[in-house]
């Protein structure tokens, strides 16, 4: 019901004084689009927030000890292929 009221208000604002059916159609279309897109947008936002929290938690607790840094190759080690 609130969506229909918001759609009617939006349609009357878009159509102006002499909008007639154009405002009603635009309002109905806006309400229909909002009804379909808002739940999907909320689901995407919630999924992004959960992924961000998971990634932050994973980065704050590394699974390897701090002494396990990668070592640099020894000076006599030649990595170029001939």
Secondary structure, DSSP 8 states (H G I E B T S, - for coil): -HHHHHHHHHHHHHH-TT-THHHHHHHHHHHHHHHHHHHHHHHHHHHHHHHHHHHHHHHHS-SS-TT-------TT------
